[in-house]
Structures are given as structure tokens and as C-alpha cells.
Amino acid sequence: MVQLLVVRTTASVLAGILAVGCAMGCDPDPGGDDTGASAGETGGGDSTGSDPTTTGAESDPTASGDDESTGDGPQGSTGDGPQGSTGEEPESSTGEDPPPSGLDCEGRDDLILCDDFEGGSIDEDRWEIIETNGVVMSVDESFAYHGGGALRVSLPSADAARGGLVHSDSFPVAGNHFFGRAWFYVGPTVPQTHCSAFGASGPLDGAGARYRLDSNGGEFNSRYTHNPTVEQHGGLKKFGYDVPVEQWLCVEWEYDGPNSTMRYWMGGEEVEEMTVTQDSEPQQWVAPIFQDFEIGWRTYQADDPTDVYWDAVALATFRIGCE
């Protein structure tokens, strides 16, 4: 009886000690689940993109679409991107999570248009091919920023030499507002005469109007043409970025029709000197209803022969990003 009383008393004392200890912070059920979050704790909010903001006077002759290229590809072509050339994380302009990243086109149903030129030839179901005054358009499988192919525009020394791919099947786009992304390379020289790289066009007040990325004196510039309202030779323009030679560059753009806004990013950074909004210019760059998009290269005056490459071309209703 004495021994049993001692055991029961000892057990009561130990239970009391444990109760006091748990009141001071021990885990009475170390094997249970630990949620680790309070009822009012929430994650980050949705990301939103920045507000985005041709048929020009020239006719668009079509050519045969010959895939034969001329001249050798640039030296040192490894297919890898330039160091330090990654773009910023893209933001969604719809309030939804950004789409999957990557330069591959397979499975990218979220894009209006995507072409990484991996098929060995230009897809004539997707593009209308324009080649004038000795320009040759082809897919170069030995030199690319991404994968195993890039669009090559081989330019002779000629006035009004034009090599372009025109896409119209996806236009007009919802809201007349879209973003684009492409990787660009030029070499062995940068044309110093007036050139155009890409643009979107459509009808406006009975004439063609165009939003474009042009080049003058080796410097990229925003460009707007609309013959009835723009009297300046070559259209309205805003300079802002030196064209790099023999170096891959990520070019992004935003054409916002309803707000007559145009923006460009180079290497992931916005070039604010080239931004045009409804209120930024003395003469408004009134956007048309975009009906097509053209990418390639056009020289308005003769220059040294050179090659222009485009890779990972994409259009979307949100900013896509460089990678």
C-alpha cells in the first residue's frame, strides 16, 4: 500500500510539471500537422502590364519565296545568346498570371503568332514573302539565337531593296492592341541609310497608316506614316537606340491602337526616348486598325551589302519578355 501511494503521488507530480511546461510553449502533439499560416495571411497580388500602346504608300510585290541564301553566315555563331542580354520578367496586361516562359513555339496557344524558324524553310501558310531588288529571304540552320534556325535577310547594295515576311491571318487582333518580341542580329555592317525593320499597318481615313521600327544613321527610331496627314518626308520619327553590330539583341514592342501609343524595349529595358503616347507629340500619331504585321528589312537608299537575322518572333496581347 505504501509503495502504490508513492507511485501514484509521483505520477501526479510529473503530470503537473508537464502541464506547466506546455503552458509555457511546448508542443503537446509533436506528431500533428503544422499549417504555419494565420487565417488572414495571403499571397502576392496579380501582376499587371504597362499600358501598351501598313499599308503604306508603297505597294507590296510578292516574290517566289526561294529559300536559297547567299554569302556565308556570321563568324562565331554558336547559337547561344549574348551574355547579359536577358530581359525583364514579362508582366500580364490582363491581370492574370504571366504565360509560360521560353522561346519554343510548341504549345504556345496563348500567343497570337509564334515562329522560331525551326522547320528549315519559311512557312508560306503563315507568311507572305516579299523580295525586291535582289534581296534573298531564307532560313539559316547554321546560325540562330535559339534552336536550329533563324530568318536570314540577305541585302544587296541597292535602292529600295526589300525583304519582308507579312502576316495578316491573325488580324485584326482583339482590342486593336498587341505586343511583340523578336531577337535581332545584323552584320558584318550596320546600314547607315534610311531603313525599316518591322511594323504594323492598316487603313485610316481612306489611306494606309503604319507604326514602324526604322533605322537611320545606324540608330533605331519610332516611325509613323500616314500620307494624308503627315507631310514630313519619311514620316514622323523619334530616335533613341544605336543598332548593335554582330550582336544578338532582344527587341520588344507595344502597339496600342485605341490609345495611339507605341513603345519599344531593347534588351529588356524600355527606351523611353522612343515612346509615343496620345499626348507626347505635337502631332498625334493616330493608329489605324492594324490589318497586318511585317518583319524583315528594307533599305530606301543603297548601302553596303549585309545580312539581317530574326529569331523567336512572337506576337501576343501581353508583354512576352525576352526568354
C-alpha positions in Angstrom: 0.0 0.0 0.0 2.8 2.4 0.8 4.6 1.7 -2.5 1.4 2.1 -4.5 0.7 5.5 -2.8 4.2 6.7 -3.6 3.9 5.7 -7.3 0.5 7.5 -7.6 1.9 10.6 -5.9 4.9 10.7 -8.2 2.8 10.3 -11.3 0.6 13.2 -10.2 3.6 15.4 -9.7 5.0 14.6 -13.1 1.7 15.3 -14.8 1.6 18.7 -13.1 5.1 19.5 -14.2 4.2 18.6 -17.9 1.1 20.8 -17.7 3.0 23.8 -16.5 5.7 23.2 -19.2 3.2 23.1 -22.1 1.5 26.2 -20.8 4.9 27.9 -21.3 5.3 26.8 -25.0 5.9 23.1 -25.6 4.2 21.2 -28.4 1.8 18.7 -26.7 1.3 16.9 -30.1 4.7 16.8 -31.9 3.4 14.4 -34.4 0.5 16.6 -35.7 0.1 18.8 -38.8 1.6 22.4 -38.7 -0.2 24.8 -41.0 2.2 27.6 -40.3 -0.2 30.4 -41.6 -2.8 32.6 -39.9 -6.3 32.8 -41.2 -5.7 36.3 -42.7 -2.4 35.6 -44.4 -2.5 35.9 -48.3 0.0 35.7 -51.2 1.1 38.3 -53.6 -1.4 40.1 -55.9 -1.8 39.6 -59.6 0.8 41.4 -61.8 -0.4 43.9 -64.5 1.5 45.0 -67.6 2.2 48.6 -68.5 -0.4 50.3 -70.7 0.6 49.3 -74.2 0.2 51.5 -76.7 0.8 49.1 -93.2 -0.3 49.5 -95.8 2.0 52.5 -96.6 2.2 54.3 -99.8 4.4 51.6 -101.3 2.9 48.6 -103.0 3.8 45.1 -101.7 5.1 43.0 -104.6 5.4 39.3 -103.9 8.2 37.1 -104.9 8.8 33.4 -105.4 9.9 32.6 -101.8 13.2 31.0 -102.9 15.0 29.6 -99.9 18.5 29.8 -101.3 20.7 32.1 -99.3 23.8 33.9 -100.5 27.1 34.6 -98.7 28.5 32.9 -95.6 26.9 33.2 -92.1 28.4 35.4 -89.4 31.6 34.2 -87.8 31.4 32.9 -84.2 27.9 31.7 -84.5 27.4 29.4 -81.5 23.6 29.6 -81.3 23.9 30.9 -77.7 22.6 34.2 -76.7 24.8 37.2 -75.7 25.9 37.5 -72.1 23.9 39.8 -70.0 21.1 40.1 -72.6 18.2 38.5 -70.6 15.1 40.5 -70.5 12.9 41.5 -67.6 10.2 39.2 -66.3 7.2 39.8 -68.5 4.1 41.2 -66.9 0.5 40.4 -67.9 -1.7 43.3 -69.1 -4.9 41.2 -68.3 -4.4 40.8 -64.6 -3.7 37.1 -64.9 -0.5 35.2 -64.2 2.2 35.6 -66.9 2.2 32.8 -69.5 4.9 30.1 -69.7 8.3 31.4 -70.5 10.6 30.0 -73.2 11.4 30.7 -76.8 9.8 27.5 -78.2 6.6 27.9 -80.2 5.2 24.4 -79.5 2.2 24.6 -77.1 2.1 28.3 -77.0 -1.6 28.7 -77.7 -1.5 31.9 -75.6 0.3 33.8 -78.5 -1.2 35.4 -81.5 1.8 34.4 -83.6 4.9 32.5 -83.0 7.7 31.4 -85.4 11.1 30.2 -84.3 12.1 29.1 -87.8 12.8 25.6 -86.9 11.3 24.0 -90.0 14.2 24.6 -92.3 12.2 26.9 -94.6 9.8 29.8 -94.4 6.2 28.8 -93.6 4.3 30.2 -96.6 1.0 29.3 -94.9 1.9 31.8 -92.2 3.8 34.4 -94.1 3.6 36.2 -97.4 7.2 36.5 -98.7 8.3 39.8 -100.3 11.7 40.0 -102.1 12.6 43.0 -104.3 15.8 44.4 -105.9 18.0 41.4 -105.2 17.0 40.6 -101.6 17.0 36.9 -100.7 15.0 35.5 -97.8 15.8 32.1 -96.3 16.0 30.1 -93.1 19.6 29.7 -91.9 20.0 26.5 -90.0 23.7 27.1 -89.1 23.2 30.4 -87.3 20.4 31.2 -84.8 19.8 32.8 -81.4 17.6 29.9 -80.4 17.3 26.4 -81.6 18.3 25.4 -85.1 17.1 28.1 -87.4 16.7 31.9 -87.9 15.2 34.0 -90.7 18.0 35.5 -92.8 17.5 38.6 -95.0 20.5 38.9 -97.4 20.6 42.5 -98.6 22.5 43.7 -101.7 23.6 47.2 -102.3 20.5 48.6 -104.0 17.9 51.3 -103.6 14.5 50.1 -102.4 15.8 46.6 -101.5 13.1 44.9 -99.5 12.9 41.6 -97.8 9.8 41.1 -95.7 7.5 38.5 -94.2 3.9 39.7 -93.9 1.4 38.1 -91.6 -2.3 39.0 -91.8 -4.3 36.0 -90.9 -4.4 36.9 -87.1 -5.5 40.5 -87.7 -7.3 42.5 -86.6 -6.4 41.5 -83.0 -8.7 41.9 -80.0 -8.9 45.5 -78.9 -6.5 46.5 -81.7 -3.7 46.3 -79.2 -0.8 43.9 -79.2 2.8 43.3 -78.0 5.7 41.7 -79.9 9.1 40.2 -79.3 12.0 39.1 -81.6 15.7 38.5 -81.4 17.7 40.6 -84.0 21.2 40.4 -85.5 22.9 42.4 -88.2 26.3 42.0 -89.8 29.0 42.4 -90.9 27.9 46.1 -91.1 25.0 48.2 -89.9 23.2 50.1 -92.7 23.7 53.8 -92.3 20.9 54.8 -94.8 17.2 55.0 -94.0 15.8 51.5 -93.4 12.8 49.9 -91.8 12.9 46.7 -89.7 9.2 45.8 -88.9 5.8 47.4 -88.5 2.1 47.0 -88.5 -0.3 48.8 -90.9 -3.9 49.3 -91.7 -6.4 51.7 -93.2 -7.1 55.1 -91.7 -9.4 57.8 -93.2 -9.1 56.2 -96.7 -5.3 55.7 -96.7 -2.7 53.4 -95.2 -1.1 54.2 -91.9 1.8 52.4 -90.3 3.5 52.0 -86.9 7.2 51.0 -87.6 10.6 50.4 -86.1 13.0 52.2 -88.5 16.8 52.9 -88.6 18.6 56.0 -89.8 22.3 56.5 -89.5 22.6 53.3 -87.6 20.1 54.3 -84.9 16.7 52.7 -84.3 13.8 55.1 -84.2 10.0 55.0 -83.8 8.3 55.9 -87.1 4.8 56.8 -88.2 3.5 57.3 -91.7 0.1 58.4 -92.9 0.2 60.2 -96.2 -2.9 62.4 -95.9 -1.8 63.9 -92.6 2.0 63.5 -92.3 3.8 65.9 -94.6 7.3 65.3 -93.2 9.4 63.3 -95.6 9.8 59.7 -94.3 7.1 60.2 -91.7 7.3 61.3 -88.0 10.2 59.8 -86.0 11.8 59.6 -82.6 15.3 58.4 -82.2 16.6 56.5 -79.3 18.9 53.4 -79.6 22.1 52.5 -81.5 21.8 49.4 -83.7 24.3 46.9 -82.4 26.6 45.2 -85.0 27.2 41.4 -84.9 25.4 41.0 -81.6 22.1 39.5 -80.8 19.5 41.9 -79.3 16.1 41.3 -77.9 13.6 43.8 -79.3 10.1 44.2 -77.8 7.3 46.5 -78.8 3.8 47.5 -78.0 1.3 48.9 -80.5 -1.8 50.3 -78.7 -4.4 51.3 -81.3 -7.1 52.8 -79.1 -4.6 55.0 -77.3 -2.4 55.7 -80.3 0.6 54.6 -78.3 3.9 53.0 -79.3 6.6 51.6 -77.0 9.9 49.7 -77.5 12.2 47.7 -75.2 15.8 46.9 -76.2 17.5 44.1 -74.2 14.6 44.2 -71.7 14.9 47.9 -70.9 12.3 50.4 -72.2 13.7 53.1 -74.5 11.7 56.0 -73.2 13.1 58.3 -75.9 11.2 56.3 -78.5 7.9 56.1 -76.5 4.9 57.8 -78.2 1.6 58.4 -76.5 -1.6 60.4 -77.3 -0.2 63.5 -75.6 3.5 63.2 -76.1 3.8 64.7 -79.6 2.9 68.0 -81.2 1.1 65.9 -84.0 -0.7 62.8 -82.8 0.4 59.5 -84.2 -3.2 58.3 -84.9 -3.1 54.5 -85.1 -5.1 52.6 -87.8 -7.0 49.4 -87.3 -4.0 47.1 -87.7 -4.5 44.6 -90.5 -1.1 43.0 -90.9 2.4 42.8 -89.5 5.7 42.7 -91.5 9.2 41.9 -90.3 12.5 41.7 -92.3 14.5 44.7 -93.6 14.1 47.4 -96.2 16.7 49.9 -97.5 15.4 53.1 -99.0 18.8 54.0 -100.4 21.7 51.8 -101.4 24.2 50.7 -98.7 26.9 48.1 -98.2 25.6 44.5 -98.6 24.9 42.9 -95.2 22.7 40.3 -93.6 19.9 40.8 -91.1 18.6 37.8 -88.9 15.4 37.4 -86.9 14.6 34.6 -84.5 11.9 33.7 -81.9 9.3 36.1 -83.4 6.1 36.3 -81.4 3.0 38.5 -81.0 0.6 38.5 -78.1 -2.0 40.5 -76.2 0.5 40.8 -73.3 4.2 41.7 -72.9 6.0 38.4 -73.8 9.5 39.0 -72.4 12.9 38.1 -73.9 13.2 34.5 -72.7 
